Amino acid sequence: NFADLVKHALVLWLLKARQKAGPVRVIDTHAGAGLYDLTGDAARSKEAEAGVMRLMAAETLPPAVRALADKVRAVNDGADAVRFYPGSPLLVARSLRDEDAYRGFELNPPVVELLDQALAGFANARGEAGDGYVRALEAAQGMKAPLVLIDPPGTPGIEPATDEPDPRAQSSAFPIVEPVTAPVQAAQGKRET
């Protein structure tokens, strides 16, 4: 969907920007499967048609969005026809240098298996089972300025434990994606409670 495209373009841009300063450690609290087959249920929902298919058909794209389109094309063996869409784990894994690393956490056991499959072959990227909020805090211990991706599923009632930033994380980056489930409230700048 369009929100995922924007999120993934931002993630790639942030990663590239952070790599200019040195090694990057990426922690993903809600990794998901890492790679999505857009046939079957995904095709019936028309979500891909409104998002990634339009992206790949576009002739003119801003540089950050062009970088995402190039990654999508690469996952589909260079074809403009899109069967597979890479999630954050695979996008990041394909962009890592030898000195970089990715750790993604996922609660759902069948999804963890898919995540492991998506990251197979990427020595410095791994998926792990567990609560992403808890495991991210553990994983970040001792890291200097990790890039922490927080993108929970659109499940009502899931909130971070605190709104207060940890003073030890002042040089870290925390892109947080919050699903908008009520367009009218979003347009008014209100948040669902």
N, C-alpha and C positions, 0 to 999 in steps of 0.2 A: 504494500500500500504506500501511498505518498509519504506518510509519516516515517515509515521505515527507510525510504529512499533518502529523506533529509537526514535522518539519524545516521545512516551508514556513510553518507557523504561527509558528515561532520566528523565521524569517528576516523575515517581515512585522513581527513585534513589534520585533525589533532595529532594523530600518530606521526604523520610526516613532519609536522612542526616540532613535535617533541624529539624526534630522531635527530634533528639538527643540533640539539644540545647534548646528545650522547645516548647511551643505552636506555631503552625504554622498557619498563615492566608494566604490562597491562593486566588488570584484574577485572573480570566480568562477573557481576553478581547473579545474573540471570541469563546464562549463555544460550539456552535453547539447543536445537539440534545442529546448528552450524551450517547445514545445507538443506535446502528445501526443494522438493520435486514439485513443479508447478502443474503437473498433470493431475487428473483425478479430482479430489475435493477442491483443491486450489483453483482449478480451471472452472469448476462449476460456480464458485463464489464470485467470479469476475474481478476479484481483488487484484490479481496480477495484471489483468487487462487494463485496469485503471491506473496501475502504478508502473511496474517495471517494463511492461510492453510499450507503454507510451514513452518511457525514458529511452528505450533502445531504438525507437522509431524517430526520435528527435534529431534534427540535423544540427541544431546549434544548442550547445550546453555550456554553462559556466564551468571553469576549470575543475572545481571540486566535484561537480556532478559528472563531468566527463571522466574523471578518475574512477568513479564508481562504475560508470558504464563500461569502462575498459576492464575492470575486475569481473563484472558480470559476463562480459563477452569471453574472457579467458576461461572462466569456469565452464562455459558452454563450447569449449574447443574452438574459440574464435568466431563462432557463428553469431549472427544477429538474432536468429531465432532462439528464444529463451525457454529452456526446459527446466534448468536449475537456477535457483537464486541463492547466493551465499549470504548467510547471516554474519553477524559481527565476528564470531569466532574464526570462521574461514577467511573473511576479508582481512582480519588482523594477521592471522597465521601466514597468509600469502604475501603480506607486506613486511614481515619481520626480517631483520638482518640477523646475522649470527650472534650479535651481542644483545639482542632483544629477547623478551620472553612474554608468553601469554598463559594465564591460568583462568579458565572459565568454570563456573560452578552451576550445577543444575540439580534440582530436587527430584525430578521425575525419572525413575530408573530406566524406562524404555528410551527416554530422550537422552539420557546419559550415554547409552549405547550408540545412538545415532551421532552424538557429539564426538565420541571416541573414533567412530568411523570417519567423520569429516576431517578430524585432525590427524589421522594416521599419515605418516610420512613427513610430518612437521616436527622435527626434534625439539624445538624450543617452544612448542605450544601443547598444552594438555588440558583436558577436561576432567573435572572431578565431581563426584556426587556430594551433595551437601547443601545446607542452607547458605545461600550466597552472601547474605549480610554478615553472618557469623564467620564464615570461612574467609571472606574478604578482609575482615579485620585481622584475622590470624595471619593471612598471607602477606599483608602489608607491613607487618612488624619488621622493623629493621630496613625496610626499603626506603630509598630516597626518591621522593616525588613520583609515586606510581600514577598511572593513568587508570582510574577506576570507572568502569562503565556500569551504570545502574539503570536498568531498563526492565522493571518488573512487568509481568503480564497484566492485562487489564482486569485485574481482580479487585473488586471493592474491598475495602477494609485493610489493605496492606499498606502500612506506613512505616517510614524509617523510625528507628528507636528514638532519635533526637533530631531537632532542627539546629542544634548548636554544632558548629564545626570543631573538630579536634585540632587544638593548636599545633600538634605535631604534624599536621597535614597541610601546612600553609603553602608549600610549593607543589602540592599534588593537584591533579585535575580530576574533577568529578562531574562528567556530563550525566545529567539525570533526565531520563525520558519518562514523562508521566502521561499515560494514555488519556485522551480526551474522549469521554463517552457521552457528553451532552454538548453538542455544538452550540446551542444557544447560550449556555453558561460560559463556554469558552469564548464566544464572541463578546460577551459582557465582561470578560476577565474574572469570572467567578469560578470557584473550584467546588467540585462535588464533595459533599460531606457524608 
